[in-house]
Structure formats: C-alpha cells, structure tokens
Amino acid sequence: MTIKDSKVDVCFVIPSSAKKAYQELADVYSAIEPPTWALLLAGSLRAHKYDSVILDFDADRKTLDESVKSIVDTKARLAVFVLYGQNPNSGTTLMIGASELADQLKKDSPEFKIGFIGSHVSALPQEVIKLSYVDFAFINEGVFSLLSILETNLIDNIEKIPGIWFKDKDRKPQKGALGKIVLTNQMDKIMPGYAWDLLPKNKFVLDKYRAHFWHTNFLHDKRTPFAAIYTSLGCQFGCNFCMINIVNRVSHDERISAANSKGMRFWSPELILKEFEKLWEYGVRTLRISDEMFFLNRKYYVPILEGLIKRSMKFNLWAYARVDSVRKDQLELFKEAGVNWLALGIESGNQDVRVEIEKGKFRQVNIRDVVKSIKDAGIYVLGNYIFGFPEDNIKTMTETLDLAIDLQCEHSNFYSAQALPGSPLYLYAKDQNWDIPETYEEFAFLSHACKPLRTKYLSNKEVLKFRDDAWHKYFSDKNYLDLVQKTFGENARKNIIELSKIRLKRKILEN
C-alpha cells in the first residue's frame, strides 16, 4: 500500500481486553466506555483538515482476523492504537489486546505503519518502542506530534518531530525530543470537540456503549446509550498510586513519575455545553464526567452546571470529587443539574496510610460528615477503596473495610494496590526489589492473572485474598442490601445478589 492509495489519514484503534481484564464480569456487568481520547484526537485532526476513522473493538467485538481485516480495509496512512482509559490502570490493561492485535496486523501487513499512544506509552516509551510491531510511540498527549507526523511521509525527518519515539530505517529504536501538552488557552482551538459520529453503532450514535451497572441504580435497562466526557484534563494532586499525569511528563528521565507533572487544563464551559447539547440530541441521558477532579474549580464547573439547568437537559450524571474538595454549599447545584452520583477517593480507612500515599489527611475533614452531607443533598455516593498500600497490614485493611461498611455508600469499588507504570509507587516497588507484574494482564485489577503489590507486612497473595473476600462481604451485607432495596427497589437488590455470586478466578490464589 502506498500513501496515494490511502482513503484516510489515521485509523484510530481501540483494542479489546475485556475478557481477560474482567473475566465473567465482561459479558454483562462491566461498562463499555466510549473511547474518549480517540474521539478527542479525531476531533482535533478534523479541525486541522485530516480524515480519520475509529475502530472500537471493545464496543464492536470481533475475532482477531476480523479486526485485522477491518484495519487493513481502511487503507489508512497510519494505524494509531489509543491506549487511554477511564481508570488509572486502563492504559496498561489495554496493552493486553493491543499487543495481540498489533502483532498480527504487522505480520499480515508489514507495510502498515503502527503507532501507540496513551498513558502506558508515556510511562514506558523505551519499552513500547522496542516491541517489534510498533513503529511510533507517541509520548505526552500526542496531539501535536500526531499533527506533525501527518505532515510527513511517515519515513523521512521523523527525528525532528517532538513527542515521538520511533524506529529508524534499520528498525532500531530511537528517542525523540520531548513533546508538548495542550494548554488551557489552546484547548478550544486545538481539541475543539468529540467526533461522536465516527463511533460504531447499531442504529444510532452511542448505542453500543453501556454505563456502569450501579450508575443506572443497579438496573440494566437504561445503561444504553452511554457517553463519557472530559471538561478538564489532568490533576493537581500527586497520589503515589496514580499515574494519570504521566502523559504530561516533563523529561525523559526514567525516574520521572506522574507526581512530577501535576496540573490541570480546562475547556471553556461554552464548548463543553455544546458537547452536552450534541449528546442530548443523540438521545444520551446517562453520562460520566470523567475529570479527575470535576468538583474543584468553581470557575469552570458552576457555569457548566448552571448551563445544564438553563437548558433543561436532565442527565443522569456521575462525577468525581476528593473528600476535602466537596463544598456543602454547592451540593444543591450539583443535584439540580443532574449529578446523581459523586465518586469519592477515600482509598483507606487508616489516616497514617493515607498520609503515606500522599492522599493527605483530608485537612482533618470528617469523612463520615462529608458522605452524610452528600446523601442529605439527594446524591448517591460511590466510595473507592484500595487494599495493599506499602504500610498496610491486616489491621489497617480491616479498618478500611469497616469504614466502607459503616459509611453505607450506595456503591463501593474495592481495588488491590498496583505498581502502575508512571506512578511513584512503581518506582518505589522497583527500589524495594518487590515483585512487579511481568505481563500486561497481571496489572489488571480483576483479571485471572492479577498480581497486586505486596506490602511491607503482607504478600501479594494475602492482599488479593483480603480484597476479594472484602468485596463479597460488602455486597452480601444485609444492611447494605436493605439500603439498596429501600433506595432503588427489589429488582436492584436481586441484581446485586446475582452479581455477588460471581467469584473471580485468581491464579495466585489457586496454589
């Protein structure tokens, strides 16, 4: 294939890792999220007169051979595997499917140029570019470097493009210059919206995507259509377990982590409201606001929420907040605008553990008081908890579980700590010579191969067993089930009971 044969400039590929990442949960219970970053990149290319297509194999699941054929049939100049996601580990987890698919694509069509872009790539570009099937590893956000590489023939003068690691004509990996991120004053111009129309669909836009089970009050019939949207990028905090900000990395130093690249950038409320209007016209009513910290900067969130109210667009919204960022005087506005769920990163029930992971003391904010205030405003709470931080032991993890049960949030997520590439915890674990996952599947929280981080006092096997047992204890707790039934109805209770019957298979617990 030659460039003149190309129908489009870029084929954005979203690989599917669902079966290996979520096991039995993949078929019904896990969400199918729209590929937010692919949509943003496609929108950026469109604004700059480049054509692209999106092949989302997470939503439109095909066999390996069918997926390869779909990519080849686009005759795109460049296939870009987009390895971003809505969870901190998503970039690494997506490498499960990306590796298999890209490897087969390169074997079948060796002339096809393949690029990888995303959080895992920015965290470990030196490893990604060594993969035989990768021609370009885009670091940072990849917006500017992608636009720049499309100005070339994808062969000559690549070394002059910032933000790209590449293979030279002898297939030897080469390190490019550091790339740039899009600043707040550039956001509306450089990334002016989402290319929703490029998504696969059955009959209408976003009908192949489904919300998280709990987001529609534990009922399945309103999970589709579903969308997710950012109003800002990045985070101004530096939690040790998180790698979100690694796409903003400030040097090639292998000791750089997400904590060195803190910062947030915002689209204008006007542009965001236009995207909400599009989604409303598409028939979307259940929507995730994917910002790491939506409940933080009043300058941006107040006009957005007031704009939704003014337009009478009553979405079922979910947003994130830190425990110490929740302003009680704003909760009424959130509820009126349709924010029915607030997700809180509580992480640990032990204050010493929270301090150790740079989560902070929450400025002495009473967690129970914050949760009660949110509930009193008519907003449901999603509590997020992590077991297995370096200072964790059975006592501290039990404190976390006890807090979760005591808070009686309408839903809770339980994770085992991972040394995610790009996070400070990854560097810490390496410094301690702790066992770090050797495969992408081992990084997936819910996979069979999951290999969480050990602690100073517990093995990774002990951590994972505690997490899995805690999950079942929480979702079979009579008081919790009574709360669900009282709040959402008998069918919601039955659906949770059915969910709790699923026991994940864990390799390290089988011996």
N, C-alpha and C positions, 0 to 999 in steps of 0.2 A: 504494500500500500504506500502510496506517496501522498504528500501534503495536498496536491491538487485533487486527489481522489476523495478527500475528506468532506463529509457532509457538515460536521460541526467542529468547533474548536476543542471543546472539552466534554468528555463523558465523566460525570461525577458518579462514583460507585460507592454504594453503602453496602458492605458485606453483611451477611447474616451470621451471627454467632449464637443465636438464641438457644438452640437445642443444647449446646454444650455449656452455655453460660447459666441457663435457668432450669435445665432438666425438665421434669414434668410440669413445672410452672409455665413453660413457654407456650403451651397449646392454648391455655385459657386465661390464666391469671396475670401473667406479665403484660406490661403495656407494650404497645408498638408505637414508638415515638416518631414523629416526623423528623427528618434529618435537618435540623435547624441550620447547622453550619453549611451544609451543601446548598441549602436554599439561599443563604446569605451570599455565598460565593457566586452562585449562579446569577443572583440579582445584581451583584457587582459587575460581573462580566457583561451582562445585558446592558447595563448603563454605559459600558465602555465599548459597545458595538461588537462584542463577541458572542457567539452562539454556543449554547451548552444543552446537554440533556442530563437527566438524573435517573439512574437505575438503582432503585432502592430494593435490594434483595432481602432486607429484613421485613419489609411490608409485602413485597411481591416475591414470595419464596419460590425458588426454582432449583432444579438439580444443578450440580456443578457444571455439567456440559451445557445445559440451557443458559446458565449465567454467562459462561464464556462466549457463547454464540451471540447473546444479546449485546455484549460489549463490542465484539468484533463487528457486528452488523451496523453499529452507529458510524463506523468509519471515522471516528474522532481522531484529531491530531494527537490528543493526549488523554489517557485514562487517569483520573485522579481519585484515589481511594481516600475517602473522607473519614477520618478516624477520631471524630469528636463524639461526644455523647452527653446525656443529661446527668450522669453520675460521675464522681471523681475517677472511678476505675474504667469508665467506658472506653476511653481511647486505647487502653491496653487490651481490654476484653475484645474489642472489635478486631484486634490483630489475629484472633483465632480464625475467623472467617476470611479476613483479608489475605493472610498468608497462603491459605489453600487456594483461594480463587486467583490471586495474582500469579502464583507459581504456575498454575495450569494455563492461564492466559499467555504467559511468556513462553511456555513450552509449545503451545499451539500456534501462537502468532508472535514469534520472537522480534519482529519489526515494530510491534506495538509499544509505544513509549508509555511507561507507567510511573506515576508519581504517588507518593504517600504524603498525607498532610493530617495534622491533628496533634493532640496533646502528647501521646506516646512518642510521636516522631520528634517533637520539640524536646522531649525529655532525654531521648537516647538517639539522636541523629546519627552518631558514629556507628551504632549497631544496625540501625534500619538501612542505611545506605550500603552496608555490606551484604544485605540479602540479594541473592542472585537475580531476583525478578524486579528489583526496584532500580529505576533509572534516576529518579529525583526524590530527594527528601526535603520537603518544604518545612523550614523551621519558622518560629514565630507564628503569626496567624496565617501567613501565606497569601494575604490579599494582594499586596504589592508585588511580591515575587511571581505570583501566578500571572498577573497582568504583564509583567516584564518578560517572562519566558515566552508568552504568546506572540511577542513581537519578533521572536527569532524563529529559526527553522528547527529548533529543539536539538541542535547539534553544535553549531558554532557559537562562540562567545558566551557560553553558559557561565563560565567562570567570572564574568563581570556582573552577574546578577546577584544582589544581596539576598540572603534568606534561603539559599538553596545549597544543599549538599548534592553532589552529582557523581556520575561515573564518566571518566574521560573516554576517548576513542578506543583505549585499550581495556576498558571496563574496570579500571582501577578507581576506587572511591576517592573523591576529592572534597575538601572542606571549602565551602564558600564563605563569603562575608556575612556577618550578622544582618538579619532583616529588620524591618520596621513594623510597628503596630499602628493601627489607625487611631488617631487621637480624637478627643471629643469634638473639636471644631471641624473634623473631617468626616465624621460618621455619616451624616445625612447624604453627603456627596459621594463618598467612596463606597459605602454599603447602603444604598438607598431603598432597601426593602427586600422582601422574600419572593422568590419565583415559585409561588404555590402551584401555578398551573403546570409545572414540569413534573409534579409528583405522579406516580402510578395511581390509578383509580379503577373502581368497578364501574360506577355510574356517575359519581360526582367527586369533586376535589375533597381529599382527606378522608374518604370513606374506607380506606384500607388501614387507617390508624385508629388505635383504641386507647382510651385512658386507663390509668391505673385502677385496679379493682375498687379500691377504697374511695377514689375521687368521685365516683358516682354513687356514693353511700352504700357500697358493697352490693350493688345491683348491676347486672350485666347489660341491661337493655339500652342504656344511654351512654355507653362507653365510646360509641362511634357516631358521627365523626369526631375527631380529636385533633387539637393543634397545640403547639408549644411555641413560645415567642420570648425573645430577649428584649428588654428595654434598656439594658446596660450590659457591659462586658467587664469581666474581671472582679476582683475582690480586694478590699483594702486591708484585710487581715491576713495573718500568716500562720494558720494552724499547722502543726507539724505533720499531720497525717494527710494533708491535702496537696494536690498538685495542679489545681485549676489554673493558677497564674504562670505555669511554666511556659505557656505559649508567648509570654511577654519577656522571655529570658534576656538578660542584659549582657551576657558574654558567652563565649564558647567554653569557659572553664567548666570542667566536669563536676566541680563542687557546687556549681550554681543550682539552686532549687527554686521552687515556686515562691518561697518566703522572701527571696531577693527581688521579686518582680511584682510587688504589690501595687495595686492601683485600679481605679475604675474609670470607664468611659461610658458616655451616655448618648443615645439618640435623642433628638428633640421630641417632646411629648406630642407635637403635631404629627410627626412622621409615624410614631407608634400608634396613634389613634387612627390614622389612615389604614394601618395594617389590621387593626381590630375591626374596622368597618368592612374590609375585604372578607375577613373570616366570618363575620356576621352574615354577609351576603352568601357565602358558601354554605351556610347552614350550621356552622360550628357553634356549639353552645358550651362545651366543656373545654377548658383552656388552661394550660400550665404557663405561668410566668416563670421562666427558667433562671432569672437573675440569681446570682449567689446571695445578693442582699437587696431585694426589692424594697423591704421595709427599712430604709436607711436614710435616703436623701429626699427630704420633703420637696425640694425644688423641682424634682422630676416626678415623684410618684403622686403628689397631690393633683397636678394638672391632668395626669392620665386618669386617675380615679374620678375626678370631677367631670372629665370629658365623657367617660363611660356613662355616668349618671345622666348628664345632659342629653346624651344621645339615646337614652333608654335602652341601651344594649345590656341586657341582664345575663351575663355569662356566669357559669359555674367556675370560678377561678380558684387557683391554688398558687400560693406564693411562699417565699422563704423569708425568715427573719432570725436574727440572733436573739437569745433571751434578753440581752441587755440593749437591744435596739427597738424593742416593742414600746411604742408610746401609747399609753392608755387613752389619751385624748384623740387619737387617730383611729381607734378601732371601729367606731361607729361609721366613719367614712369608708373604711375597708369593707365592712359588711354591706353598706348601702350600694357600693359599686360592684358587688357580686363576689367578693373574696370570701368564699365559704370555708376554705381550709388555709391554715398557716402552719408551715413546717418549721419546727424549731430544732436546731442542732444542739441538743442537750449533751449528748455524747457520753458523759459519765456522771454517776451519782456521787462520786468522791471528788471533793474540791481539789485535793492535792494532785490527783491525776489530771484534772482539767488544767491546772496551772502548768504542769509538766509538759503538756502537749501544746502549750501556748494558746489554749482556748480561753484562758483567763478566769478570773474569779467572778465574772459577770458583774463586777463592781458591787459585789455584795447584794445583788438583786436576788430576791427570793423567787426561785424557780416556780414553786407552788403558787405563789401570788400571781405571777405572770400568766401561767396556764389558766388559773381561775378567771382572770380578767378577760382573757381571750374567749373563754367559754361563756362568760356572762354577756359578752357582746354578740353572742349567737354564732360565733365562728368555731368550727371544729379544729382540733389540734392534732397534728402529726408529729410525734416525738421520734427523734432519731438518736440511737444509742450505739456505741461501739464498745466491744469487749476485746481486751487483749493489748492495751497500750503497754509500753515498757514497764511502768510502775504497777501494773495491775496484778492482783493475786485473786484467789477465790473470794476473799473477804470484800475487796473493792468491787469486783464484778457482781457479787451478790447485792451490794449497796446499789449498784446501777439497776439491776433487775427489780429490786424492791421499790426503788424510786419510780420506775416505769409502771409497775403495778399500782402503786399508790396514787400516781398522778391521774390515772384513768383517762389518758388521751383517747380520742375516738379511734386513732390508729397509731401504731408504732412500727418502726423499722429497726431490726437488730442486725448489726454487722459485726464481723470479726476484723480486727485491725489488719491492714495490709501495708507492706512497704512498697507503696506505689511509686513507680519511676517518676522522678520530678519532684517528689515530696522530700522535706527534710528527714522524715522517718526512713526513707530509702537509704539516704547517706548514713544515718545513724546505724541502721541494721548492718550495712556493709562494714562500717568501722568496728562493730562488735563481732564481726565474722559470724553473724547469725544466718541461718538458712533462708535464702531468698528464692522465690519461685524461679524455676528454670524454663517454664513454658508459659505461654500466654493464658492458657486455661487455668493454671494454678493461681493466677491473680483474680479470677472471677469469684465473687463472694458466694455465689450459690451453685457453683459447679461441682461435679463429682471430684475433680482433681484439686479443688481449693486447698491452698497451702497458706494459711494465715501466718501472721508474725508471732513468734514466741514472745514471752515477756522475760523479765529478769528472774521470775519465780515459777513460771509455768511453761510447759511445752506447747507447741502449736496444736498438737492433738488435744490437749486439755482445754485450750481456748476454744477450739471449734466445737468440741462436745458441749461445753458450757453454753455457747451461743445457740446451738441447735436445740438443746433442752430448754433453754430460756424462752426461745420462740414458741415452742409448744406449750410451755407452762402459761405464758401470757395469753395466747389465743384460745386456750381451753379454760381459762379462769372464769368461774361462774359470774363473779361480779362484773367482769368485762363484758361477757356475753349478755348479761342483763342490761347493761348500759346500751349496747348495740341495739338490742331489741326495743328498748324504750325509745331510743333516738331515731332509729332507721326502720324498725319493723321486724316481724318474724322472719321474712324471707332473707333479710340481711344476716340475721343470726344463723339461719340454716346454711347460707353460703359460706360463712366463716368456718362453721363446723366442718363443712366439706373440704375447705381449703386446709384446715389443720390436720386432716387425715393424711396429707401428702408428707412423706418422710424423705427428705433428700438423701441420696446415696453419697457417701463421703469416703474417698479412697483411704485417707489416713486413719479413719475410724474402723476400717474393715479388718485390721490386723490386731 
